[in-house]
Amino acid sequence: MQSKAENVEDGRFGGDSDSPQPGKKCYICLKGFNFRKKLVCRLCGNSVCTDHCQRTLNRSPSEEPLQICDLCYKQTIRKDLETELNEDIKSLEEELKQAKSTNDRLEREHFEKTSHVSRLENEVEELAQKYEKILRNLEESLAGEELEAKEVTGLYKENLEKLEKAKKSDIEVNEKLKSNERELENMKKQGQLIKETKESLSLQLDKINSKLKGSLSLEQVNSILCPNCLATVQVASKRRAEAPSILEDATISLNITDDRVSILESVREFKDALTHQSTNPTDNAKCFIM
């Protein structure tokens, strides 16, 4: 004999379809309530024991949970599952329909794109052949330009070497020119100095000659000199006589340390000494050669 629970599980019994069956036995396990607490399912209204009435059902958050039997709980779960499965089936059918539509569209697009790709491949092949020909022409042109560039580079290097040599030669010429300019400037300064020296010596000789006109005669000087002084005066007189002709010669280079300076100094010293001795004959005569 099958219990009502087995009938419910087989689909031959349900709490919503049967009327409430209050009694002295559990509606599910058919056991009496002698030693068990009797409960009433709030969903189907049947009497059940505590072992088969431990579930609750929340219909809404504002209402209190309903205590239901196991059969009603299973029936509720089954309905919820059926509803959820139906919704999932509908959703899957809709997705399948959309997928089929998408698949058809993708197939059409694939066919169109395949045709387009085929056309593009043909165009690419034609362009590749065209550009390959252009590339060969460019390579040939580039080879010719490289050869020409090598020749130009060789000429450039050759001209650069010539330019460097010309620069070095120009530098040497400039240095020589500067050196010659410095030498010319020095010669100009030296010539100016010689000219000034000649003019100065000429003026000094003129002054000495003018002063010597009023001095003692040569015979008077010779009579009062010792033999050594006399010889010195004669040498100085001879050198003095030669000095003007030397000063007139432009080819002779004069120097501040030349002997002509000593001539002037010695003549000046003799003149002063002789003048003093002629004006003071009582003083002891002094020899001028020491």
C-alpha positions as CSV (number, residue, x, y, z in Angstrom):
1,M,0.0,0.0,0.0
2,Q,1.5,3.4,-1.0
3,S,1.3,6.4,1.3
4,K,-0.1,9.8,0.2
5,A,3.4,11.2,0.2
6,E,4.4,8.7,-2.5
7,N,1.2,9.5,-4.4
8,V,2.1,13.3,-4.3
9,E,5.6,12.6,-5.5
10,D,4.2,10.5,-8.4
11,G,2.0,13.4,-9.4
12,R,-1.3,11.6,-8.4
13,F,-1.9,13.7,-5.4
14,G,-1.6,17.5,-4.5
15,G,-2.5,19.6,-1.6
16,D,-4.2,22.2,-3.8
17,S,-6.5,19.7,-5.6
18,D,-7.6,17.7,-2.5
19,S,-9.9,19.1,0.1
20,P,-8.6,19.3,3.7
21,Q,-8.8,16.1,5.6
22,P,-8.8,16.8,9.4
23,G,-8.5,13.6,11.4
24,K,-6.7,11.6,14.0
25,K,-3.9,10.6,11.7
26,C,-1.1,12.6,9.9
27,Y,-2.1,13.4,6.4
28,I,1.3,12.4,5.1
29,C,2.6,9.5,7.2
30,L,-0.9,8.3,8.4
31,K,0.3,8.0,11.9
32,G,-2.0,8.8,14.8
33,F,-1.7,11.8,17.0
34,N,-1.8,9.9,20.3
35,F,1.8,10.8,21.2
36,R,2.4,13.4,18.5
37,K,1.4,17.1,18.3
38,K,-1.2,17.8,15.7
39,L,-0.6,20.7,13.3
40,V,-2.7,22.1,10.5
41,C,-1.0,23.2,7.2
42,R,-1.8,26.8,6.5
43,L,-1.8,26.2,2.8
44,C,-3.8,23.0,2.2
45,G,-5.6,22.8,5.7
46,N,-4.7,19.1,6.3
47,S,-3.7,17.8,9.7
48,V,0.0,16.7,9.9
49,C,2.4,15.8,12.6
50,T,5.4,17.9,13.7
51,D,7.8,15.8,11.6
52,H,6.1,16.8,8.4
53,C,5.2,20.4,9.2
54,Q,8.5,22.1,9.8
55,R,8.5,24.4,6.7
56,T,7.4,28.0,6.3
57,L,6.4,30.0,3.3
58,N,7.0,33.8,2.9
59,R,4.4,35.2,0.5
60,S,5.4,38.8,1.1
61,P,7.7,40.7,3.4
62,S,4.7,42.4,5.1
63,E,3.0,39.1,6.1
64,E,4.0,36.6,8.6
65,P,5.5,33.3,7.3
66,L,3.0,30.5,6.9
67,Q,3.7,27.1,8.4
68,I,3.1,24.4,5.7
69,C,3.5,20.7,5.3
70,D,6.2,18.9,3.4
71,L,3.9,18.1,0.5
72,C,2.8,21.7,0.0
73,Y,6.4,22.8,0.3
74,K,7.5,20.3,-2.4
75,Q,4.5,21.4,-4.5
76,T,5.6,25.1,-4.1
77,I,9.2,24.3,-4.9
78,R,8.0,22.4,-8.0
79,K,5.9,25.3,-9.2
80,D,8.7,27.7,-8.6
81,L,11.1,25.4,-10.5
82,E,8.6,25.0,-13.3
83,T,8.1,28.7,-13.6
84,E,11.8,29.3,-13.5
85,L,12.4,26.6,-16.1
86,N,9.7,27.9,-18.3
87,E,11.2,31.4,-18.1
88,D,14.6,29.9,-18.8
89,I,13.2,27.9,-21.8
90,K,11.6,31.0,-23.1
91,S,14.8,33.0,-22.6
92,L,16.8,30.2,-24.3
93,E,14.3,30.0,-27.2
94,E,14.6,33.8,-27.6
95,E,18.4,33.6,-27.4
96,L,18.3,30.7,-29.9
97,K,16.1,32.7,-32.2
98,Q,18.4,35.7,-31.9
99,A,21.5,33.5,-32.4
100,K,19.9,32.0,-35.5
101,S,19.2,35.5,-36.8
102,T,22.7,36.5,-35.9
103,N,24.1,33.4,-37.5
104,D,22.2,34.1,-40.7
105,R,23.4,37.7,-40.7
106,L,26.9,36.6,-40.0
107,E,26.7,34.1,-42.9
108,R,25.6,36.8,-45.2
109,E,28.3,39.2,-43.9
110,H,30.8,36.4,-44.2
111,F,29.9,35.8,-47.8
112,E,30.0,39.5,-48.6
113,K,33.3,40.0,-46.8
114,T,34.7,36.9,-48.5
115,S,33.8,38.4,-51.9
116,H,35.2,41.7,-50.8
117,V,38.4,40.1,-49.5
118,S,38.7,38.2,-52.8
119,R,38.4,41.4,-54.7
120,L,40.9,43.1,-52.4
121,E,43.4,40.2,-52.9
122,N,43.2,40.6,-56.6
123,E,43.7,44.4,-56.3
124,V,46.6,43.8,-53.9
125,E,48.2,41.3,-56.3
126,E,47.9,43.9,-59.1
127,L,49.3,46.6,-56.9
128,A,52.2,44.4,-55.7
129,Q,53.2,43.7,-59.3
130,K,52.9,47.4,-60.1
131,Y,55.0,48.5,-57.1
132,E,57.5,45.7,-57.7
133,K,58.1,47.1,-61.1
134,I,58.4,50.6,-59.7
135,L,60.8,49.3,-57.0
136,R,63.1,47.8,-59.6
137,N,63.1,51.0,-61.5
138,L,63.9,52.9,-58.3
139,E,66.7,50.5,-57.5
140,E,68.3,51.0,-60.9
141,S,68.0,54.7,-60.5
142,L,69.4,54.6,-57.0
143,A,72.4,52.5,-58.2
144,G,73.1,55.2,-60.8
145,E,72.8,58.0,-58.3
146,E,75.1,56.1,-55.9
147,L,77.7,55.8,-58.6
148,E,77.3,59.5,-59.4
149,A,77.5,60.3,-55.6
150,K,80.8,58.4,-55.3
151,E,82.2,60.4,-58.2
152,V,81.0,63.6,-56.6
153,T,82.4,62.6,-53.2
154,G,85.8,61.9,-54.8
155,L,85.8,65.3,-56.5
156,Y,84.7,66.9,-53.2
157,K,87.5,65.2,-51.3
158,E,90.0,66.2,-53.9
159,N,88.8,69.8,-53.9
160,L,88.7,69.8,-50.1
161,E,92.4,68.7,-50.0
162,K,93.2,71.5,-52.5
163,L,91.3,74.0,-50.4
164,E,93.1,72.9,-47.2
165,K,96.5,73.3,-49.0
166,A,95.4,76.7,-50.3
167,K,94.3,77.7,-46.8
168,K,97.7,76.6,-45.4
169,S,99.5,78.4,-48.1
170,D,97.4,81.5,-47.5
171,I,98.2,81.3,-43.8
172,E,101.9,81.1,-44.6
173,V,101.7,84.0,-47.0
174,N,99.7,86.1,-44.4
175,E,102.3,85.3,-41.8
176,K,105.1,86.3,-44.1
177,L,103.2,89.4,-45.1
178,K,102.7,90.3,-41.4
179,S,106.4,89.6,-40.7
180,N,107.4,91.8,-43.7
181,E,105.0,94.5,-42.5
182,R,106.5,94.4,-39.0
183,E,110.1,94.5,-40.5
184,L,109.0,97.4,-42.7
185,E,107.5,99.2,-39.7
186,N,110.7,98.6,-37.7
187,M,112.8,99.9,-40.7
188,K,110.6,103.0,-40.9
189,K,111.0,103.6,-37.2
190,Q,114.8,103.0,-37.5
191,G,115.0,105.3,-40.5
192,Q,113.1,108.0,-38.6
193,L,115.4,107.5,-35.6
194,I,118.5,107.7,-37.8
195,K,117.1,110.8,-39.5
196,E,116.4,112.4,-36.1
197,T,119.9,111.3,-34.8
198,K,121.6,112.8,-37.9
199,E,119.7,116.0,-37.5
200,S,120.6,116.2,-33.8
201,L,124.2,115.4,-34.4
202,S,124.4,118.0,-37.2
203,L,122.9,120.7,-34.9
204,Q,125.4,119.7,-32.2
205,L,128.3,119.9,-34.6
206,D,127.1,123.3,-35.9
207,K,127.0,124.6,-32.3
208,I,130.4,123.1,-31.6
209,N,131.9,124.6,-34.7
210,S,130.4,128.0,-33.9
211,K,131.8,127.9,-30.4
212,L,135.2,126.6,-31.6
213,K,135.6,129.7,-33.9
214,G,136.3,131.9,-30.8
215,S,138.6,129.4,-29.2
216,L,142.3,129.0,-29.3
217,S,144.0,128.3,-32.6
218,L,145.5,124.9,-33.3
219,E,149.1,126.2,-32.9
220,Q,148.3,127.7,-29.5
221,V,146.7,124.4,-28.4
222,N,149.7,122.4,-29.6
223,S,152.2,124.7,-27.8
224,I,150.6,124.1,-24.4
225,L,150.0,120.3,-24.7
226,C,152.2,117.5,-23.7
227,P,153.2,115.0,-26.4
228,N,150.5,112.5,-25.4
229,C,147.8,115.1,-25.3
230,L,149.0,116.5,-28.5
231,A,148.7,113.1,-30.2
232,T,145.2,112.6,-28.8
233,V,144.0,116.1,-30.0
234,Q,145.4,115.4,-33.5
235,V,143.5,112.1,-33.7
236,A,140.3,113.8,-32.4
237,S,140.7,116.6,-34.8
238,K,141.0,114.3,-37.7
239,R,137.9,112.3,-36.6
240,R,136.0,115.6,-36.2
241,A,136.9,116.6,-39.7
242,E,135.6,113.3,-41.0
243,A,132.4,113.4,-39.0
244,P,130.3,115.8,-41.3
245,S,131.0,113.7,-44.4
246,I,129.9,110.6,-42.5
247,L,126.7,112.3,-41.3
248,E,125.9,113.3,-44.9
249,D,126.2,109.7,-46.1
250,A,122.6,108.1,-46.0
251,T,123.9,104.6,-46.5
252,I,125.8,104.6,-43.1
253,S,123.6,103.4,-40.2
254,L,124.1,105.5,-37.1
255,N,123.7,104.2,-33.6
256,I,123.4,106.0,-30.2
257,T,126.5,104.1,-29.0
258,D,128.6,105.0,-32.1
259,D,132.1,106.5,-31.7
260,R,130.8,109.9,-33.0
261,V,129.2,110.4,-29.6
262,S,132.6,110.0,-28.0
263,I,134.1,112.4,-30.6
264,L,131.7,115.1,-29.5
265,E,132.3,114.4,-25.8
266,S,136.1,114.4,-26.2
267,V,136.0,117.7,-28.2
268,R,133.7,119.2,-25.6
269,E,136.1,118.2,-22.8
270,F,139.2,119.5,-24.6
271,K,137.5,122.7,-25.4
272,D,136.4,123.3,-21.8
273,A,139.9,122.3,-20.4
274,L,141.8,124.5,-22.9
275,T,139.6,127.5,-22.3
276,H,140.1,127.1,-18.6
277,Q,143.9,126.8,-19.0
278,S,144.1,129.7,-21.3
279,T,142.2,132.0,-18.9
280,N,144.2,130.8,-15.9
281,P,147.8,130.3,-17.0
282,T,149.1,130.3,-13.5
283,D,147.4,127.0,-12.7
284,N,149.4,123.9,-13.1
285,A,149.0,122.4,-16.5
286,K,147.1,119.1,-16.4
287,C,147.6,116.2,-18.8
288,F,144.4,115.2,-20.4
289,I,145.5,111.6,-21.2
290,M,145.1,109.6,-18.0
